[in-house]
Amino acid sequence: MEGSGQAQFAFTVPPELETGRYANLLGIWHTGHEFTLDFSVTGPAMPPEAPDDPLTIPCQVVARVKIAPSLVFDLLQALNENMTRYEESYGEIKRPEPPGGS
């Protein structure tokens, strides 16, 4: 195989995934062999049944992605680079204020 020694990836998105999925919560967990990223959408909070019970917020997983541990640093680097470019174009990303102010 001859060439410049560089690879170029050509991504294909299946039609059913072209619109993407909205998520406003990310859960991450791992085993010794992989990291799992659960992208989820939160629903309305459910009031506690008893005074000492915690507030429950239901979450529906809309996509689960499993990656090899060797990709974690690449993922972090790509997110950081894209976040920097986003902020250069659109301004600082601000986290929402907690309810009732800070």
DSSP file (Angstrom, degrees, kcal/mol; ACC not computed):
  #  RESIDUE AA STRUCTURE BP1 BP2  ACC     N-H-->O    O-->H-N    N-H-->O    O-->H-N    TCO  KAPPA ALPHA  PHI   PSI    X-CA   Y-CA   Z-CA
    1    1 A M              0   0    0      0, 0.0     2,-0.3     0, 0.0     0, 0.0   0.000 360.0 360.0 360.0 117.2    0.0    0.0    0.0
    2    2 A E        +     0   0    0      2,-0.0     2,-0.3     3,-0.0     3,-0.0  -0.671 360.0 100.1-101.4 158.0    1.6    3.2   -1.1
    3    3 A G  S    S-     0   0    0     -2,-0.3     0, 0.0     1,-0.1     0, 0.0  -0.962  81.8 -58.2 157.4-170.9    0.6    6.7   -0.1
    4    4 A S        -     0   0    0     -2,-0.3     3,-0.1     2,-0.2    -1,-0.1   0.552  69.2-113.5 -79.9  -7.4    1.5    9.6    2.2
    5    5 A G  S    S+     0   0    0      1,-0.3     2,-0.3    -3,-0.0    -1,-0.1   0.435  82.5 113.4  88.4  -2.5    1.3    7.5    5.3
    6    6 A Q        -     0   0    0      2,-0.0     2,-0.3     0, 0.0    -1,-0.3  -0.789  56.6-143.0-104.1 148.8   -1.7    9.5    6.5
    7    7 A A        -     0   0    0     -2,-0.3     2,-0.4    -3,-0.1     0, 0.0  -0.832   6.1-158.3-107.5 148.2   -5.2    8.2    6.9
    8    8 A Q        -     0   0    0     -2,-0.3     2,-0.4     2,-0.0    -2,-0.0  -0.996  12.7-142.5-125.4 127.3   -8.4   10.0    6.1
    9    9 A F        -     0   0    0     -2,-0.4     2,-0.6     2,-0.0    -2,-0.0  -0.719   5.9-158.7 -91.2 137.3  -11.7    8.9    7.7
   10   10 A A        -     0   0    0     -2,-0.4     2,-0.3     2,-0.0    -2,-0.0  -0.920  15.0-153.3-115.8 103.1  -14.9    9.1    5.7
   11   11 A F        -     0   0    0     -2,-0.6     2,-0.4     2,-0.0    -2,-0.0  -0.574   8.2-166.0 -81.6 135.9  -17.9    9.1    8.1
   12   12 A T        -     0   0    0     -2,-0.3    -2,-0.0     2,-0.0    -1,-0.0  -0.988   5.4-156.4-119.6 129.2  -21.2    7.8    7.0
   13   13 A V        -     0   0    0     -2,-0.4     5,-0.1     2,-0.0    -2,-0.0  -0.922  20.8-124.8-107.1 121.1  -24.3    8.6    9.0
   14   14 A P    >>  -     0   0    0      0, 0.0     3,-2.3     0, 0.0     4,-0.6  -0.319  27.0-113.4 -59.8 146.6  -27.3    6.2    8.6
   15   15 A P  G >4 S+     0   0    0      0, 0.0     3,-1.0     0, 0.0     4,-0.4   0.835 115.2  59.1 -52.5 -37.3  -30.5    8.0    7.6
   16   16 A E  G 34 S+     0   0    0      1,-0.2     3,-0.1     2,-0.1     4,-0.0   0.637 110.4  43.3 -70.2 -11.6  -32.2    7.2   10.9
   17   17 A L  G X4 S+     0   0    0     -3,-2.3     3,-1.3     1,-0.1    -1,-0.2   0.438  84.2  97.3-108.6  -2.2  -29.4    9.0   12.8
   18   18 A E  T << S+     0   0    0     -3,-1.0    -2,-0.1    -4,-0.6    -1,-0.1   0.832  82.9  51.0 -60.0 -35.1  -29.1   12.1   10.6
   19   19 A T  T 3  S-     0   0    0     -4,-0.4    -1,-0.3     1,-0.2    -2,-0.1   0.666 102.1-146.6 -78.1 -14.2  -31.2   14.3   12.8
   20   20 A G    <   -     0   0    0     -3,-1.3     2,-0.4     1,-0.0    -1,-0.2  -0.153  15.1 -86.1  77.8-177.7  -29.3   13.4   15.9
   21   21 A R        -     0   0    0     -4,-0.1     2,-0.3     2,-0.0    41,-0.0  -0.995  30.1-129.0-132.1 137.6  -30.6   13.1   19.4
   22   22 A Y        +     0   0    0     -2,-0.4     2,-0.3    17,-0.0    40,-0.0  -0.694  30.6 174.5 -85.3 138.1  -31.1   15.8   22.0
   23   23 A A        +     0   0    0     -2,-0.3    18,-0.2     1,-0.1     3,-0.1  -0.995  23.2 178.9-141.7 141.1  -29.6   15.2   25.5
   24   24 A N  S    S+     0   0    0     16,-2.1     2,-0.3    -2,-0.3    17,-0.2   0.194  73.9  48.2-123.5  13.6  -29.3   17.5   28.5
   25   25 A L  E     -A   40   0A   0     15,-1.4    15,-3.0     2,-0.0     2,-0.4  -0.984  61.5-160.8-151.7 142.1  -27.6   15.0   30.8
   26   26 A L  E     -A   39   0A   0     -2,-0.3     2,-0.4    13,-0.2    13,-0.2  -0.985   3.0-168.5-129.4 123.1  -24.6   12.7   30.5
   27   27 A G  E     -A   38   0A   0     11,-2.7    11,-3.3    -2,-0.4     2,-0.4  -0.917   9.1-167.5-106.3 136.1  -23.9    9.8   32.8
   28   28 A I  E     +A   37   0A   0     -2,-0.4     2,-0.3     9,-0.2     9,-0.2  -0.984  14.8 157.4-127.5 133.2  -20.5    8.1   32.5
   29   29 A W  E     -A   36   0A   0      7,-2.1     7,-3.5    -2,-0.4     2,-0.3  -0.940  16.6-158.4-144.5 167.3  -19.5    4.8   34.0
   30   30 A H  E     -A   35   0A   0     -2,-0.3     5,-0.2     5,-0.2     2,-0.2  -0.962  13.8-160.7-147.4 160.5  -16.7    2.3   33.2
   31   31 A T        -     0   0    0      3,-2.5     3,-0.1    -2,-0.3     5,-0.0  -0.607  54.4 -85.2-120.0-172.6  -15.5   -1.3   33.5
   32   32 A G  S    S+     0   0    0     -2,-0.2     3,-0.1     1,-0.2    -2,-0.0   0.633 127.8  36.8 -69.8 -12.3  -11.9   -2.5   33.1
   33   33 A H  S    S+     0   0    0      1,-0.3     2,-0.3    35,-0.1    -1,-0.2   0.592 120.2  14.1-117.9 -15.2  -12.4   -2.7   29.4
   34   34 A E        -     0   0    0     34,-0.2    -3,-2.5    35,-0.1     2,-0.4  -0.997  55.8-127.6-159.9 157.4  -14.6    0.3   28.3
   35   35 A F  E     -AB  30  67A   0     32,-3.0    32,-2.7    -2,-0.3     2,-0.5  -0.905  25.2-152.2-104.9 139.8  -16.2    3.6   29.2
   36   36 A T  E     -AB  29  66A   0     -7,-3.5    -7,-2.1    -2,-0.4     2,-0.6  -0.964   5.2-163.6-116.4 128.3  -20.0    3.9   28.7
   37   37 A L  E     -AB  28  65A   0     28,-3.2    28,-2.6    -2,-0.5     2,-0.7  -0.951   3.1-164.3-112.1 115.3  -21.5    7.3   28.0
   38   38 A D  E     -AB  27  64A   0    -11,-3.3   -11,-2.7    -2,-0.6     2,-0.5  -0.883   4.6-160.5-101.9 106.9  -25.3    7.5   28.6
   39   39 A F  E     +AB  26  63A   0     24,-2.8    23,-2.9    -2,-0.7    24,-1.6  -0.773  24.1 176.2 -86.8 127.4  -26.8   10.6   26.9
   40   40 A S  E     -AB  25  61A   0    -15,-3.0   -16,-2.1    -2,-0.5   -15,-1.4  -0.854  32.9-136.0-135.0 162.7  -30.1   11.3   28.5
   41   41 A V  E     - B   0  60A   0     19,-2.1    19,-2.6    -2,-0.3     2,-0.2  -0.983  28.1-134.3-118.0 131.7  -33.1   13.7   28.5
   42   42 A T  E     - B   0  59A   0     -2,-0.4    17,-0.2    17,-0.2     3,-0.1  -0.584  15.1-154.2 -87.1 148.8  -34.5   14.7   31.9
   43   43 A G        -     0   0    0     15,-2.8     3,-0.1    -2,-0.2    -1,-0.0  -0.476  42.4 -59.3-105.7-178.0  -38.2   14.7   32.7
   44   44 A P        -     0   0    0      0, 0.0    -1,-0.2     0, 0.0    12,-0.0  -0.356  65.1 -98.5 -64.0 143.4  -40.1   16.8   35.2
   45   45 A A        -     0   0    0     12,-0.2    12,-0.2     1,-0.1    10,-0.0  -0.324  32.0-135.0 -62.3 141.9  -39.1   16.2   38.8
   46   46 A M  B     -C   56   0B   0     10,-3.7    10,-1.6    -3,-0.1     3,-0.1  -0.887  23.8-117.7-100.9 126.0  -41.2   13.8   40.8
   47   47 A P        -     0   0    0      0, 0.0     8,-0.0     0, 0.0    -1,-0.0  -0.263  37.1 -97.1 -62.1 148.0  -42.1   15.1   44.3
   48   48 A P        -     0   0    0      0, 0.0     7,-0.1     0, 0.0     4,-0.0  -0.322  20.6-141.9 -63.1 146.6  -40.9   12.9   47.2
   49   49 A E  S    S+     0   0    0      5,-0.2     6,-0.0     1,-0.1     3,-0.0   0.814  88.4  27.0 -78.2 -31.2  -43.4   10.4   48.6
   50   50 A A  S >  S-     0   0    0      4,-0.1     3,-1.8     1,-0.1    -1,-0.1  -0.924  89.6-109.5-128.8 154.7  -42.1   11.0   52.2
   51   51 A P  T 3  S+     0   0    0      0, 0.0    -1,-0.1     0, 0.0    -2,-0.0   0.794 118.5  46.7 -55.1 -31.5  -40.5   14.1   53.7
   52   52 A D  T 3  S+     0   0    0      2,-0.1    -3,-0.0    -3,-0.0     0, 0.0   0.507  90.4 104.2 -91.1  -4.1  -37.1   12.4   54.0
   53   53 A D  S <  S-     0   0    0     -3,-1.8     2,-0.1     1,-0.1     3,-0.1  -0.473  75.2-113.5 -75.8 148.0  -37.1   11.0   50.4
   54   54 A P        -     0   0    0      0, 0.0     2,-0.3     0, 0.0    -5,-0.2  -0.396  33.7 -96.2 -75.9 158.6  -35.0   12.6   47.8
   55   55 A L        -     0   0    0     -7,-0.1     2,-0.5    -2,-0.1   -10,-0.0  -0.581  42.1-143.8 -68.0 133.1  -36.4   14.5   44.8
   56   56 A T  B     -C   46   0B   0    -10,-1.6   -10,-3.7    -2,-0.3    -1,-0.0  -0.900  14.9-169.4-108.1 129.3  -36.4   12.1   41.9
   57   57 A I        -     0   0    0     -2,-0.5   -12,-0.2   -12,-0.2     2,-0.1  -0.952  20.3-138.0-116.5 110.6  -35.7   13.3   38.3
   58   58 A P        -     0   0    0      0, 0.0   -15,-2.8     0, 0.0     2,-0.4  -0.408  19.1-164.6 -69.3 143.2  -36.5   10.7   35.7
   59   59 A C  E     -B   42   0A   0    -17,-0.2     2,-0.6    -2,-0.1   -17,-0.2  -0.996   9.4-155.2-132.7 129.3  -34.0   10.4   32.9
   60   60 A Q  E     -B   41   0A   0    -19,-2.6   -19,-2.1    -2,-0.4     2,-0.4  -0.916  19.9-133.0-104.5 119.7  -34.5    8.6   29.5
   61   61 A V  E     +B   40   0A   0     -2,-0.6   -21,-0.3   -21,-0.2     3,-0.1  -0.581  25.5 177.9 -70.6 125.1  -31.3    7.4   27.8
   62   62 A V  E     +     0   0A   0    -23,-2.9     2,-0.3    -2,-0.4   -22,-0.2   0.599  69.1  10.9-103.6 -17.3  -31.5    8.5   24.2
   63   63 A A  E     -B   39   0A   0    -24,-1.6   -24,-2.8     2,-0.0     2,-0.5  -0.928  58.4-160.4-159.8 136.9  -28.1    7.1   23.2
   64   64 A R  E     -B   38   0A   0     -2,-0.3     2,-0.5   -26,-0.2   -26,-0.2  -0.986  14.1-173.3-119.6 123.8  -25.5    4.8   24.8
   65   65 A V  E     -B   37   0A   0    -28,-2.6   -28,-3.2    -2,-0.5     2,-0.5  -0.970   6.9-161.6-121.3 128.7  -21.9    5.0   23.5
   66   66 A K  E     -B   36   0A   0     -2,-0.5     2,-0.3   -30,-0.2   -30,-0.2  -0.923  14.0-179.4-109.4 132.1  -19.2    2.6   24.6
   67   67 A I  E     -B   35   0A   0    -32,-2.7   -32,-3.0    -2,-0.5     5,-0.0  -0.943  30.6-106.8-131.0 153.3  -15.6    3.6   23.9
   68   68 A A    >   -     0   0    0     -2,-0.3     3,-2.3   -34,-0.2     4,-0.5  -0.462  32.8-116.9 -72.1 146.6  -12.2    1.9   24.6
   69   69 A P  G >  S+     0   0    0      0, 0.0     3,-1.3     0, 0.0     4,-0.5   0.826 113.9  66.2 -54.0 -31.3  -10.2    3.5   27.4
   70   70 A S  G 3  S+     0   0    0      1,-0.2     4,-0.4     2,-0.1     3,-0.1   0.695  98.2  54.1 -65.7 -16.9   -7.5    4.4   24.9
   71   71 A L  G <> S+     0   0    0     -3,-2.3     4,-2.6     1,-0.2    -1,-0.2   0.570  83.1  87.4 -91.2 -10.0  -10.0    6.8   23.3
   72   72 A V  H <> S+     0   0    0     -3,-1.3     4,-2.5    -4,-0.5     5,-0.2   0.915  89.9  46.4 -59.5 -45.7  -10.8    8.8   26.4
   73   73 A F  H  > S+     0   0    0     -4,-0.5     4,-2.5     1,-0.2    -1,-0.2   0.893 112.2  51.3 -65.4 -38.2   -7.9   11.2   26.0
   74   74 A D  H  > S+     0   0    0     -4,-0.4     4,-2.6     2,-0.2    -1,-0.2   0.904 110.5  49.8 -62.9 -40.6   -8.7   11.7   22.3
   75   75 A L  H  X S+     0   0    0     -4,-2.6     4,-2.5     2,-0.2    -2,-0.2   0.933 111.9  47.0 -63.4 -46.7  -12.3   12.5   23.3
   76   76 A L  H  X S+     0   0    0     -4,-2.5     4,-2.4     1,-0.2    -2,-0.2   0.911 113.6  48.4 -62.2 -42.6  -11.3   15.0   26.0
   77   77 A Q  H  X S+     0   0    0     -4,-2.5     4,-2.6     2,-0.2    -2,-0.2   0.918 112.2  48.3 -64.3 -44.1   -8.9   16.7   23.6
   78   78 A A  H  X S+     0   0    0     -4,-2.6     4,-2.4     2,-0.2     5,-0.2   0.906 112.5  48.7 -64.7 -41.7  -11.5   16.9   20.8
   79   79 A L  H  X S+     0   0    0     -4,-2.5     4,-2.6     2,-0.2    -1,-0.2   0.923 112.7  48.3 -62.9 -43.7  -14.1   18.3   23.2
   80   80 A N  H  X S+     0   0    0     -4,-2.4     4,-2.2     2,-0.2    -2,-0.2   0.923 112.7  47.5 -63.3 -45.1  -11.6   20.9   24.5
   81   81 A E  H  X S+     0   0    0     -4,-2.6     4,-2.1     1,-0.2    -1,-0.2   0.913 115.2  45.5 -63.0 -42.7  -10.5   22.0   21.0
   82   82 A N  H  X S+     0   0    0     -4,-2.4     4,-2.4     2,-0.2    -2,-0.2   0.868 111.1  52.4 -71.0 -35.7  -14.1   22.3   19.8
   83   83 A M  H  X S+     0   0    0     -4,-2.6     4,-2.5    -5,-0.2    -1,-0.2   0.903 109.6  50.2 -64.5 -40.2  -15.2   24.1   22.9
   84   84 A T  H  X S+     0   0    0     -4,-2.2     4,-2.0     2,-0.2    -2,-0.2   0.930 112.2  46.5 -62.8 -46.0  -12.4   26.6   22.4
   85   85 A R  H  X S+     0   0    0     -4,-2.1     4,-1.6     2,-0.2    -2,-0.2   0.885 111.5  52.5 -64.0 -38.5  -13.4   27.2   18.7
   86   86 A Y  H  X S+     0   0    0     -4,-2.4     4,-3.3     1,-0.2     5,-0.4   0.944 110.5  46.8 -60.4 -48.8  -17.1   27.5   19.8
   87   87 A E  H  X S+     0   0    0     -4,-2.5     4,-1.8     1,-0.2    -1,-0.2   0.841 108.9  55.2 -66.1 -32.9  -16.2   30.2   22.4
   88   88 A E  H  < S+     0   0    0     -4,-2.0    -1,-0.2    -5,-0.2    -2,-0.2   0.855 118.0  35.8 -65.1 -33.7  -14.0   32.0   19.8
   89   89 A S  H  < S+     0   0    0     -4,-1.6    -2,-0.2    -3,-0.3    -1,-0.2   0.869 135.8  16.8 -85.3 -40.4  -17.0   32.2   17.5
   90   90 A Y  H  < S-     0   0    0     -4,-3.3    -3,-0.2     1,-0.3    -2,-0.2   0.478 105.8-106.2-119.1  -5.6  -19.9   32.7   19.8
   91   91 A G     <  -     0   0    0     -4,-1.8    -1,-0.3    -5,-0.4    -2,-0.1  -0.309  61.2 -23.4 100.0 172.5  -18.5   33.8   23.2
   92   92 A E        -     0   0    0     -2,-0.1     2,-0.6     1,-0.1    -8,-0.0  -0.237  60.6-123.7 -60.0 137.4  -18.1   32.2   26.5
   93   93 A I        -     0   0    0    -10,-0.1     2,-0.4     0, 0.0    -1,-0.1  -0.743  31.3-158.9 -81.3 123.3  -20.2   29.2   27.4
   94   94 A K        -     0   0    0     -2,-0.6     3,-0.1     3,-0.0     0, 0.0  -0.878  12.4-129.4-109.5 136.7  -22.1   30.1   30.6
   95   95 A R        -     0   0    0     -2,-0.4     0, 0.0     1,-0.1     0, 0.0  -0.545  38.9 -97.2 -75.9 146.5  -23.6   27.5   32.9
   96   96 A P        -     0   0    0      0, 0.0    -1,-0.1     0, 0.0     0, 0.0  -0.320  40.2-106.5 -63.4 147.4  -27.2   28.2   33.9
   97   97 A E        -     0   0    0      1,-0.1     3,-0.1    -3,-0.1     5,-0.1  -0.472  39.1-107.1 -68.2 143.0  -27.8   29.9   37.3
   98   98 A P    >   -     0   0    0      0, 0.0     3,-1.7     0, 0.0    -1,-0.1  -0.390  50.5 -81.1 -66.5 153.1  -29.1   27.6   40.0
   99   99 A P  T 3  S+     0   0    0      0, 0.0     0, 0.0     0, 0.0     0, 0.0  -0.284 120.1  24.6 -55.1 136.4  -32.8   28.2   40.8
  100  100 A G  T 3  S-     0   0    0     -3,-0.1     2,-0.1     2,-0.0    -3,-0.0   0.562 123.9 -82.6  85.7   8.9  -33.2   31.1   43.2
  101  101 A G    <         0   0    0     -3,-1.7     0, 0.0     1,-0.2     0, 0.0  -0.262 360.0 360.0  86.4-177.9  -29.9   32.8   42.1
  102  102 A S              0   0    0     -5,-0.1    -1,-0.2    -2,-0.1    -2,-0.0   0.451 360.0 360.0 -98.3 360.0  -26.4   32.1   43.3
